[in-house]
Amino acid sequence: MTNIFKGNHYYDEAKKMTFNSHPLLTMLIFVGMFFGTAVAQLVIMIPGSIVLALIFGTENQEAYDAWGNFVSLLSTAAPAALVIVYCLYAEKRSAYSMGLTKKNFGKNYLIGALIGFAAFSAAMFACVLIGGVKYVGTDYQGNIPFIICMCIGWLIQGAEEEILCRGWLMTTLSTKMPMWAAVILNSVAFAALHLMNNGINLLSIVNLTLVGIVFSLIAVRFDSLIPSCAFHSLWNLVQGNFYGLAVSGNECGGSVFRFEITGTNELLSGGTFGIEGGLATTIVNVIMIILLVAIPKKNTESK
């Protein structure tokens, strides 16, 4: 075992908070926060949906649904802000204690983005090789403004889930239990957030838990939430609006390229849920977890 759980400054900072709850109470707060953030998201989604209805009417359902995805992603800014405000004012902790670090921000974000792009691409092309996914063609004609907007949406959405699960839940749990336990528990909670998604099954739940562990270990290894936010955002972006595949069971509209699940080898390619629900993603996640834990870590403070 490497020293990956040693020398992590930002979750040590979380131990200074004045409100230090029992893990069970923390999980109950997480459930309450989930419903609270859902309401905050609806505050933006409802008027946004009304505007889209006025623009597209009932005659262009495809465009309405596609831009509805963008509004949904954009609305996650409200839950992210709510979690940050809760941490700052209810738990009396700093943004730094959530892993929202300034040092090497650009470098860390770029590294996380590249890893996210490479990790999902590896899983996808493995599915292409075994025939579970096929290339259909390009899909960007007339879709460039939409794809750019979706890029912005994914950057916000990925950061929001990381702030909730890794920035708040993991660090709060780590004040009362070993960090490895906080990593696992927050990852299970992260998977639970997706239980209502289309095509969800046991393997997709396992994969969501594993990728949650990957996100957590990246935050721990870099002593910052920034690369995890980038990894998460790019993981979703490239599958949805670069390769044109479903993201956790949800179609995302126009994309640069268009790949499709063929219906064969669904155990590897994920079927209705998308590649995240297949064994190819399981293998990629396990390899990443092994590498993140096994490769020696350089302990440096980031603030």
MARTORDO-675841 format. One record per residue (C-alpha): x, y, z; residue in one letter. Coordinates in steps of 0.02 Angstrom, whole numbers, plus 50000, padded with zeros to 5 digits. Example, Ala and Ser with C-alpha at 12.3 -4.5 7.8 and 13.67 -1.06 7.14 Angstrom:
<sites>
506154977550390A;506844994750357S;
</sites>
This chain:
<sites>
500005000050000M;500675017349954T;500545033250054N;499065039549952I;498045042850110F;499455052250197K;499915070450180G;498225076350116N;498045094050175H;496325099150118Y;495385085350209Y;496465088650363D;495795106350350E;494025099450357A;494365092950532K;494425110950592K;492565113650559M;491495118150709T;490055106650659F;490775089050667N;489365076450644S;489245057650667H;489385048050501P;487555042450515L;486995060450536L;488115065550391T;487255052750278M;485545059150333L;486115076850293I;486695070450124F;484945063750088V;484175080250141G;485455089750039M;485045079049887F;483205083949896F;483665101949934G;484825103149786T;483485095049676A;482295109049723V;483655122049688A;483925114249518Q;482065114849478L;482055133549514V;483125135649358I;482435121149255M;480595126049260I;480765143649187P;482095136949067G;480895123649005S;479525136748981I;480705147248874V;481165131948770L;479315127848745A;479015145548682L;480485144048562I;480195126648493F;478355123848531G;477735106048508T;478335104548329E;480185101248361N;480245088848505Q;482025083348462E;482715101048477A;481695104148635Y;482395088348716D;484185092248664A;484165110048730W;483235103648882G;484795093448921N;485815109448917F;484605118349034V;484675103349151S;486585103749155L;486625122649176L;485405121449321S;486665111149422T;487545127649460A;486185130649591A;486505114449689P;488385117449681A;488165134849754A;486985128049888L;488255114949946V;489655127649952I;488585139950052V;488095125950172Y;489905121450201C;490495139250224L;489115145150340Y;488325129650421A;489885119250448E;491015134650464K;492355127650349R;493385134950209S;493265131950023A;495025124850035Y;494365111250153S;493235105650009M;494715103749893G;494315119849799L;496145124349782T;496995138449685K;498765131649671K;499115123549501N;497285125749454F;497555125849266G;498825111749269K;497745100749380N;496195103949277Y;497095099749115L;497815083649188I;496105078249252G;495295082349085A;496585072348986L;496405057349103I;494505058149088G;494585058848898F;495835044548889A;494945033449015A;493245034148930F;494025032648756S;494915016748812A;493275008948869A;492365014348711M;493655008248586F;493744991648678A;491884990148643C;492184994848460V;493474981048444L;492314967648511I;490854973748405G;489774980748543G;489894998448474V;489965004148293K;490465020448209Y;489035028848116V;489795045248057G;489985063548102T;488575073248182D;489215091048204Y;488445099348051Q;487345113148120G;487675107148297N;489245117048340I;488365130548447P;487405116848539F;488985106448569I;489905121848637I;488455125248755C;488465107048812M;490325108348847C;489955122548967I;488515112649043G;489575097249073W;490945107649155L;489655114049279I;488775097349306Q;490375087449336G;490985100249461A;489295100149551E;489305081449584E;491125082149639E;490785096549758I;489335086849835L;490115069549846C;491995072249857R;492115090449913G;490825089250052W;490285071350090L;491975062750079M;492915075850178T;491565077050312T;491545058150333L;493445057850342S;493385067950503T;492555053050591K;493235037850497M;494775032050400P;494975040550232M;494825024050137W;493125021150218A;492555038750173A;493105035449993V;492045019649981I;490515026550071L;490425042549969N;490625032249810S;489155021149856V;488135036849892A;488665043749722F;488045027949636A;486395029349730A;486105046549651L;485895037649483H;484645024149535L;483235032149435M;484225033249272N;483665023949116N;484315006249098G;485075005349273I;485594987849328N;486764979449451L;488314980849342L;488024999349307S;487835002349495I;489484993249524V;490305003749388N;489625020049459L;490325015249628T;492015011049550L;492125027249453V;491635036349613G;493145028149695I;494205033849547V;493585051849566F;493935050849754S;495695043949735L;496135057149606I;495595070649730A;496615062249867V;498135059649757R;498175077649693F;497645084849862D;496355094749764S;494585092749699L;495015101749537I;495685086849435P;494195076349492S;492995089649428C;493915089849261A;493965070749248F;492115069349287H;491615083049165S;492665076449021L;492115058449054W;490305063949027N;490665076348888L;491635064648775V;490365050648785Q;488855061848763G;489345075748643N;490975069648567F;490615051248533Y;488715053248535G;488325039548662L;487085039248807A;487755046048972V;487155035149115S;485615030349013G;485245048048949N;485395053648767E;486255070448747C;485835077148574G;487085082848442G;488895077348449S;490515078348350V;490475059948304F;489085047148314R;489365029648382F;487985017448423E;487775002348536I;487514987548418T;486524976248534G;487864962748532T;489074959548675N;487984970448788E;488844963548942L;490414972648885L;489614987748801S;488244991548928G;486654990848823G;485305003848862T;486275012049003F;487755015148888G;489585010348901I;489615015149086E;488524999749116G;489704987149035G;491194976449084L;492364986948975A;492095001449095T;492284989749245T;494004984449182I;494565002449149V;493985008049322N;494854993549410V;496484996949317I;496395015349363M;496065011449547I;497574999749551I;498685012849470L;498085026949582L;498425016649738V;500025007949682A;501015022149603I;502015031549737P;501285048449778K;502245064649797K;501585073949948N;501425092449913T;500245105249988E;499055113649868S;498105129149922K;
</sites>
